[in-house]
Amino acid sequence: MSEFAAELRVRIDEVEADLTRAHGALDDHAVQVLTGRLDNLLRIAREHGIDVRLPAVWSE
């Protein structure tokens, strides 16, 4: 796996974890910002043909 793909997966995992925390804290603004960030990362992954269904630690 390329370094780019690995870094992208790590970033997606981090944003998903942050999003879970924001949901739990009922922080609507953070949820909105993080959802946008996640959408952007997933779009980049799709454009580069990177499968992000598995967490980064599983794909090493």
Secondary structure, 3 states (H helix, E strand, C coil): CCHHHHHHHHHHHHHHHHHHHHHHCCCHHHHHHHHHHHHHHHHHHHHCCCCCCCCHHHCC
